[in-house]
Amino acid sequence: MAHNITGDKSYYMKKKMFHLFICSFSFQLCTIIVIAQLPATNNNNESINHLPFIPFSPDPLLIDEGIKNIPIVNKEQWQNKRKWIKEQYQYWIAGTIPPAPDSINVKLLSEKKENGVLIRLVELYFGPRNKAKLTVELMIPPTQKKLPVFMTQWNHRGWAQIAVRRGYIGCVYAGADDKDDTKNYTSLYPESSFATLMRRAWAAGRAIDYLYMLSEVDTAKIALTGHSRNGKQSLMAAAFDDRIKAVVSSSAGTGGENPFRYTDDSFDNESIDDITKNFPDWFHTRLRLFIGKENKLPVDQNSLMALIAPRGLMLSSALTESEGGPWGIEQAFNSAKKVYQFENAESNLGILFRNGRHGTSARDIENYIDFFDYIFGRTPVKPENKLYYNYSFEKWKEKSNEHIDPLNFPEHKTLSLKNKDEDIPAFQQKIRQQINWLLGEEPAGISANGKIDTANKNPTDDYLAAVIMKPVLNKEIKEIIIGPYNAAGEYLWANLYLPKQTKIKAVANSQKLPLVIFLHEYSHGTGYRRRSESIIHNFTQSGFAVLAFDMIGYGTRIDEFTNFYSRYPQWSVMGKMVADTRMIIDDAINRMDFIDRNNIFLTGYALGGTVALFTAALDNRIKGTAVVSAFDSWRTDNKETEGIRHFSHLHGLLPRLGFFIGNENRIPVDFDEILSAIAPANLLVIAPTSDRHHPKNDVKQVTAIVSEIYTTLKAVSHFNFNQPETYNHFTEVMQEEICKWLLKITVEK
């Protein structure tokens, strides 16, 4: 039986026109607001323009990176680089620290025994006029020998309790939100500029000063750990105090295990903008200079980790926590590993991902103590160090046995299509062949069957979707969960959002809903869900259905990426993403009778925008495609960006591109052609002028060429290009612009 939407057709049309007016007004108003809120380009008249661009994670084993790029080959060079990293990290990120005090005065507050454990509470006094104080609690189990120490912050006392059971002296110090004795350190040490987290990290060193006074302490076995913001300060403390012999950073996220470079909005993470606005005292104010210019940071979190080598270091996070970022954390791990290998101490570096959200349980702390036991020689069991994003270009070449000589491909001297065939459809078909070659050899597959409607919807989502933050929906939105027994595409979970007044039953075909398929950014830990509320609200309130799903390697589908190239060595991850999207389109046309098959749209941000463009170039069933921060030019090698290595080496999206490094002008297809293959279908491109990933002039060159094709096809109005004055993020202003544009081309049907 056919299923459609009941209701007054004129109601829907009037609603669309109303929202068209509202979107237009809102866009003009909000554009002014966004421009007014751009981050300052200087701080106290300071500029970062003199710093070189370092698009990848800063290499700890390079001197003068971005300019001379001198490899470090001996320990003397490394010691000089360590000193430089410390200076740069303090100056740009954390603030400077004072020297250690000459003496520590100890005041005993209390001492008692509990089940044989000596519990001692002391206050330490030091600094100018002994005005600096730090409260420390020790938990010393019965001992006839020196014991290792498990240090953590005041609010993690429960962690120390577990460590005491394992034969550690538990030590908690008052450098945490719920008890912070460091608040007056700034006024006591006015010559130092340390921000809150670095201040608390320096305080950990004062607790260690006290530990060195105690006969029960094995000073060669002092371990430190902390969670969230305390994980950030634990990394800082270990990097700047060599007496800490092992450290675990637990779910420290941005400014912790995850490099700042991989936390901008295109990674759907806690960006520098977010963290410095919400917690302005955590880092030095200079850090805000790098909002949207993260590739200018001379040092990053991986640099901080390198300072800890060869001592024990473990990075720990939940795979799907909202402020995590497993891909970025693995990048930091791989970078730090080079230094640990240089120090012949690779086994002292660990990484541990857990299931769940941001919080921890006793099982996690036991794992942390297992790591400390290994570092201190109390157990021979090494950390497992399981990586989920273990792709490398070299591994792929070995598995695929592909060998491509770029010199066998013609050279493209300029970004121009003026020599295009007179027969544009034939020219576009040639482009599609090149796109398919780049995507790899897609194995034969079949589409799903069975109708999708509210009658067979699932009451619950994928269990990982329940772990990840779900979009907060208002009462005007209806959600249909698709999967598993009548899944989308190739056995995929998907989520369909409809206007609340939608009733699915047989009515006229003209009243079917237009569909927007939303494709998410590089949101590794959270997929599409974390920040999609406004997108869903904007479109559903305008009368659209919205379908969203996690792409392979993201959110609920992280594990699918890990062994992808072992299973499909001749294909590509981007090819799989495009294939999944096209199967979703099949579902909309063939399995959802309430969807208007003539009004199917794609919209995507960052990675999602790139996938949308590839899909639209290959699939003429899409009426319109709207993308934000989705492309530049591969053939124009830009040293300020990751270039084609982004796709071939970092993210493993299009491995075949890796053969063209150094011969980018021989890449068989570029975005000028990919976008041209979409013509004359509707296309909206939003490209922020300060997008560090996609230089504005490269984007402008590409779109100028694409505009020629649309002009030739007499479809100028179908191509829209906007370069707002902002950095790479997907604002509500941009969403409103897309909403306005989609409403216009839907109304015009």
N, C-alpha and C positions, 0 to 999 in steps of 0.2 A: 504493500500500500504506500502511496506517495505521502510524504510528510512535508508540511509547510508551516508558514506562520500566519496565525489569524490576526485580525486587527484592521484598522482603517488605513488604507494606503495613504490617504492624504495626511494622516497623522504623522507617518514616518517621513514623508516628504517635507512637511512643514518643520518637523524637528531637525531634519538635515539642514534646511535653509537657515533656521535659527542658529544652529551651531556654527554654520559657515560664517555668519555675521559675528558671533561671539569670538570665534577663533581669530578672525581678522583683527578685531579690536584688541584682543589679548596679545596677539603677536606684536603689534606696534607698541603697546604699553610695556610688555615684558622685555622687548629688545632694549629699550632705554634702561630698564633696571639691570639687565645683565651687563651691559657696557659699563654702567656705574659701579658694578661689583667686581670688575676684573681685578686680579691681584696686583698689588703695587709692583712696579718694575725696579724699585730701589728701596732700601731700608737704611735710614739715616744717611742718605746720599750715597749708599754703597751699591755697586753694580757687580753682576756676575758675568758681564759680557767678555771679560778678559779670559775666562776659563775656557779650555778647549771642550769640544763636544766629545763625549764618551758614550756612544749609543748603547753599548753592551755593558754588562757588569764591569766595574773597574777591575783591572787585572792586578792583583797584589804583587805579582812577580814581574811587573814592568816599572821602569823608572821613566818619569816625564811622559806619562801616557797621553796620547792625543797629539803629541808634538814629535819627540825623538823616539819614543817607544824602545827604550834600552832594556833588554832582558836581564833579569837578575840571575847570576850564575854562582855567587858565593855568599857565605854567611855575613861578611862585612857589608855587602850591598843590601842584604835583607835587613840587617839591623838599622841601617840608615833609612830604609823604606819604612820600617816599623815606626821609627821616630816621626817621619813625615806623616804617616797615616794618623798617628795620635794628634799631631798638631792640627791637621786638616779637619779631623772629626770634631775636635773641641771647638775649632773656630766656626765651622759652618753648621754643626748639628747640635752638639750637646752643651757647649760652654766650657770654659776653662776651669780647672780644679786647682786648689791650693796645694802646697807640699804637705806631706804628712806632719802632724805635730811632733814636737820633740819628746813630749811625755804624755802619759795618760794617767789620770787620777781615778781611782776606783772607789765607789761608795756602795757598800753592801746594804741592800734593802731588805732582803729576806733569804732564808735558807731552810729547807726542810727535805725530808726523805719521804718518798711515796713508793711503796713496793720495792724498796732497795735503790730506787733512782734518786740521786741528789738533785733537787731543783733549786737553783740559785738565781736570784734576781738582783742585778746590779745596775748602777748608773755610772757611766764613764764621763769624765769631765776633761776638757782639753781646749786648745786654741787660745785666742786672746783673752787674758784674764780668767781663763778656765770657764768661759761663758757658754761654750759649746757643750751640749749634753747628748748622750745616746744611751737609751735603756736597752739592756741585753738580758735575755733569760737563757740560762743553760740547763740542760737536762742530761746529767752524767750517770750512765748506768754503772753498776758495780764493776770494778776493773782492778786488775793487778798489772796492767800494761797500758801503754799509750794507745789512745783510740782515735779513729778518724772522726772528722766533724762534718755534720750535715747542717749547713747554714741556710736560713731562709728568712723571709720578712715576717713581721709581727702577725699578720693575718693568716699565715700559713702554719700556725703552731701544730695543727692536726697532722701536717706532713712530717714534722719533726717527731711526733709521737711514734709514727711508723718506723722512722729511722732509728729511734732508740731501741725498739724491738730487734732491729737488725745489727745492733752493736755499735751504733754511732753515738757520739755526743750530739745532742740536739742543741742548736743555737738559733734563736730568733732575735732580731734586732728591730728597733722602732724606726724603720724607714719605709712606712706604708701609709696608705690613706687613713686607716683607722687609728694609727698611732704614729705620728711623724715628729720626731725630735729634731729634725733637720731644718725646720722652717726659719730659724734665725741665723743659719749659717751664712746666708747671703749678706746680711748686714755685718756679721762678724768678719767676713772675708771679702771686703768690698773690691779688692783687686782681682777677684775671680768672678767669672761671668756664668758659672754653672747654673743650668736650669734645674728644675725639680728632680728629674730622673737621674741626672748626673750627680746632683747633690746627694741623693740617697745612695747612689752607687759608691760615692766617695765615703759615705758613712759606713758602708760594709767593711771598708778597710780599717776603720777604727775598731770595729768589733774584732777583726783579725789581730790588731795590735794587742788587744786584751787576751785573745786566745794564745798568743805567743808567750804570755806570762805564766801559763798554767802547765803544771807537770803532767796532767792527764792527757794533754793534747798531742797527737802526732801531727806536727806542723807540716809534714810532707803530704798529708792526706786531708786537706781542707776542701770541701765541696760546697758549691753554692747553687741554689735554684730558686726560681720564682715564677709566678704565673701572670700572664697578661702584662699590665704595666710593670709589674715586679719582674717579669721575665726580661723586659727591655733593660731595666736597671741592672739585672744580674749579668747580662752580656757586657754592659759597659764596665761593671766592676771587674769582671774577669779579664777584660781586655787591658785594663789599666793597672791591675794588681796581680803580679806574677805569683803571689803567694797562694792564690786560688788555683788549685791543681786540677779541678774538674768543675764544669758548669753545665746545667741543663736549662735551656730557655724554653719555657712551657707556654705555648699559645700567646707569644708576645706580638705576633702579627707585624703591622707596620712599625718600623723602628725597632723591631726585634728580629725574628728569623727571616722576615720577608723584606728584601731590598726595596727601597723607596721607588726605584725605577719600575717595579712591577706592582705598584699600588695605585697608579693613577686611575681615573674613572673608566678607562677602557678595560681595566681588569676588575671592575666592579668591587673595589676594595676600599679600605680606609685610606684615602689619598692624603697627601701632605696638606692639601687645603682643608679636608675634613678634620684631621687630627690636630692641626694647629689652631683651628677655630674652636673646636670643642674642648681642647685641653691646651690653652695657650701657654701654660707655664711648664709643660713637659720638656720642650726642646728650646734651644736658642731661637730668638726671633729671626735670625738670618735664614733659617730653614725655609721660611715662607717665600724667599726669593726664588726658590726652585719649583714653585707651583706651575705646572705646565712646561717646565724646563728641567725635568728630572735628569735628562741626559747631560746636564751641565755639572751635576754633582761630582766633585773630584774623588770622593770616597763614598762608599755605601755600606750597607750592613754586612755584606760579604767581606769588606775590608776590615771591619771591626772583628769579625770572626777570625780572620787571618792572624790578628794579634794574639789570639789565644793559643795558637799552635806553638809547640807540640803538646800542650796540656789537653786534658780531656774536654771535649765539647759535644753535646748532643742537642739537636734541634728537634723540638716536639710540637705537634699541633694536631688538631682534629682535621680530618680530610675535608669535611663539609661545614666548618664553622665560618660564620659570615665575615670575620675579620682576619681569616687565615690566608689562604692562597697557596695550595700545595705545589703548584708549578713554580712559582717564584721562590719558595723555600728550597725546592730541589736545585734551582739555579744557584742559590747561595751555597748550598752544600757542595755542589760540583766545583764551584770556584774555590771555596775554602780547602777542598780536598787537594788541590794542586799545591797549596802551601804545606799541608800535612805530609804529602808525598815528598816535597822538598826537604822537610825536616825528618824524613824516614819515620813518620809516626802516623801513618794512615789509619791504623786500627784504633787510634784514640779519637776518631771523629765518628759520630753517630747521628742517625736521623730516625725518628719514630713517629709514624702517623697512627692515630687512634680513631676509632669510630665515635660518632656522637657530635656534640656541639662544643661550645667554648669551655664548659665546666669540666672538672676532673673528678676522679674517684680514687679510692685506695689502690685499685688495680694499676692506675697510672703511676702513682708514687712508688709502688713496688718496682715498676719497670725503671724508673729513674734511679732508684737505689741499686738495682742490678747493674746499671751502667757505671755508677760510682764504684761498685765492687770490682768490676772488671778493670777500671783505670787504676785502682789501688792494689791490684793483684790479689784480691780476695776470692776471685773466681776466674776460671779460664774462658768462660762463655762470652764470646764477642757479641756486640749488637748486630741484629739481623740486617739493618739498613736497607729495607725494602723500598724501592723507588717505583712510583706509578708512572712517571713521565721519563722513562729510561731510554727514550729514543736518542739516537745520534745519527748524523748523516753517514758516518763511516760504517756503523752497524747496518744501516739500511742498504748501503752499497753491497756489503757482503751478503746479506740475505737475498736481495733482489737479483744480484749478479748483473746489474745494469752498468753499462759503460757507454756514455754518450759523449761524443766529440763535438764541442760547440762550433768548431771550425767547419763542420759539415752543414751548418745552417747559414743562410744568407745574412749579411750585415744590414742593419737598419741604421742609416746615418742620422736621420732626424725623426722626430715625432711628427709624422705627417701621413695622411692618407690620400694625398693628391694624386698618387699613382694607382689609386684603387680601380678595380675593374668597372667598366661602364654598367655592367649588370650587377646592381647592388645586392639583390637576393643571393646571387651566386657568390659574390664577395663575402657576404655574411656567413654563408654555408661553409666557406673555406675557414673562416675564423672559428666557427664551431668545431670543425675538425681539429684545429690546433688546440682549442680549449680542452677537448676530450683527450688529446694526446698528453697534455700537461697533467690532467687529472688522473691519468693512469688507466689501466685496463680494468674496467668495471666487470666483475663476474656477473654471469646471467642470474637474474632474480625474478621473482613474481610478486604481484601486488596482493594485498589482503582483500578479503571479501566480507560480506555481512554489513547490514546497515548500522550506522552510528546515530543514535538519538537518545533522548532522555529515558526511554524505556529500558535500555540495557546499560545505563551508566553505572560506574562503580562507586560505592559509597566512600571508599578510601583510596588514597593515592599510593604510589610507590613508597615503601617504608622510608627510603632516604629522603623523599620529598617531605615527609613529616618531620624529619630531623632538620632539614634546611628551612629557613624562614619562608613561610607561605605568604603570598601577596595578601595584604589586608584589603578586603573588598567591602564596599558599602552595600546596603540593601537593594540597590538598583541593579546589581549584577548577579547573574546566574552562572554557576560553574558546572561544567560537565567534565568528569574525569574519564579519560579514554584509556582502556587497558585493564588487565592484561589479556582477558580471554576474547576480547574483541578489540584488539590493540590497533594503534595507528601504524602506518608504514610497515616496516619489518619488525613486528613485535615491540613497538615503542609505546611508552606512556606519553600521553599528551594531555593538555588541559585546554578546554574550550570555554570561553567566556562570552556570555550573551546578555543583551539588555534584559532586565528583569521581567518586563512586560511580555517577553517572547513566550508564546505558547506554540509548541510544535504539534501541528495537526494539519490535515489537508486543507489548503486554500489555493488561491491563484498563484501561478509561478512568478508573477510580477512582484510579489511581496516577499520573495526570498531575501535573506540577509546577505549583504556584501561581506566578504571575509578578509581580514588582515592577518597574515602569518607573520608573527614577530620572531626575529632571529637575534639572539643575545650576543653580548660582547665576550671578551676573554675572561669570563667569570668562572674560573676553574672550580672553585669550591662550592659554588651556589647555583650554577646554571642560570636559568632565566629568572628565577623567583625573587631574588633579594630586592631588586629595585624596580619591579615591573608594575607596581600599583598604579602609578600615574598614567602609564601607557595604556593599561587595561581600562582605566576609568575614562580617559580621553576618548578612546575609540568606541567603547560600548555606549557611552552617553550620546555619541553621535550616530548611533544606529548600526554600528558594525559588530559582527562577531569577531573575536580575537582568538587565534589558536597559537599556543606556545608550547615548545618542547625543548628538552636539553639536547644539545648537539653532542656527538661522541667526544669523550674526554672531559666533560663538564658536568658538574652537579651530580645527578643520579647515575651518570654514565662514565665516571672517571675510569673504572676498571676496564672498560672496553678499549681504551686507548693503549693500555700497557702492552698488550701482545698483538696489536693490530697488524704491524708489519711482518710478524711471524706468520700470521694467518693469511694476509693479503699483500705479499711483497711487491706485486706489480701494480697495485692500486695506490690510492693516496687517501689520507684522512680528509682532505678537502673534497676529494671525490665522493667519499662516503657521506659527508655533510650535504653535498649537493643532491646525491641520490636520495637521502632521507627526506630532504625538502620536497623533491619532486614527487615522492611517494605520498607525502602529506597532501600535495595538490591533487593527486589521484584520488585520495580519500575524500577530499572536499567535493570533487566533481561526481564521484561514483557512489559514495557511501553516505553522504550527508544531503538528504533531499531538501533540507531547509536552507542550504547555501546557494546563492546566486552564482552559478559557474561562470558567468560573464563578468563578474566583478570580484576577482581574486587578486589580492595585492600582497606584496612583500615589503616589509620594512625591517631594517636592521641597523645596529650600531656597532662600529669597529669591526670585529670578526664577523658578526652577523650581517653587517652591510656588505662585506666582501663576498660571503656565501650567497647573499641575495643577488648580487650582480652576476656571479657565475651562473646561478640558477636561471635568472631572467634571460641571460644570453642564450641559454640552451632550450628554454621552454616558452613558447609563444602563447601559452594559455594565461599568462599573467598580464593583467590589464595595466598595472602600475607598480613601480618599484621606487621606494624612498629610502635613501641611505644617509648615514651620518658618519664622518671620519672613517671612510671605508677604503681609500686607495690613494696612490700617487702614481708614479711611473717606475716600473722595474728597470727599463732600459737606461734611464737617466740616473747614473750611479751617484747617490748623494751621501757624502761621507758623514753627514750629521745624523743619519738614520741607520737602522739595522739593515736596510736594503733587502735584497732577496734572501739574505741569510735568515731573516725573520721567518720566512716560509720554509726554507730548506734545512736549516740547521737548528734554530731555536725551538720552533713549535712543531716541526715535522708535518706541516700541512701539505707542502708540494715538494717532495724530495728532488724531483727532476730538475728543479731550478738550480740546485746546488752545483750542477755541472757547468753552469754559465757564469760562475763567479769570476770576475776579471774579463768576461766577454758578454757583459749584459746587453750590448747592442745586437747580439745574435739570438736573444730570447725570441722564440717563434711567435709569441702573442703577448701583448701588453694591454693595459687597461683602456687605452684609446680604442683599441679594436674590440675589447670585451664589451665596453659600453656601446660601441657602434653596432654591435650585433643585436642589441636590445631594440634599436630603432625599427619602426616608428612608435613602439609602445611607450607609454608615459613613464618618464624618469625624473625624479627629483634628487638632486645631489646637494647636501649641506656639508660644507668643508670649512671648519674654523680656520681662521688665518694663522693662528698660533699653535696649530696642531704639530707637536714635535715629531710625531710619527709620519706625517704626510706634509711635506713642505708646500706652502701655498702656491708657489710659482709652478711647481711640477703638476699640481692638481689643475691649475689654471690652463696649462699647456694641453693637458689631456682633454679637458672639457671643451676647449676651443675647437679641437679637431672633431670631437663628437658633435658639436653644434653644426659643423659643416654637413655631416651626414643627415641630421634632422632637417636642415635647410634644403638639402638636395631632395629629400623625400617629402618636402612640403608639409612638414610636421613640426615646425619651429615651436609652436605652443606646447608641444608634448614634452619638451626638454626644459627643465628649470634648474638653475644653478645659483646657489647662495653661499657667500663666504662671510659669515658673521665674525665680528671682531672679538674673538674669545679663544680659549685653548680647547683641548680635546676633552669634551664631556657632552653628555646627552641631556640637555636641559629641558625643562617643561616648555620653555619658549620654542625650542626646536620641535618638540612633540606637538605643540599647538600648530606650528607651521605645517607639519606633515598632515595633521588632522584637517586643516583648512584645505590643503591641496587634494587630499583623497576625497573629501566631500565634494569638491568642485568637479573632479573628473567622474565621480559616481553620479552626481546630479545630471551631468551632461550626457549620460548614457541614452 
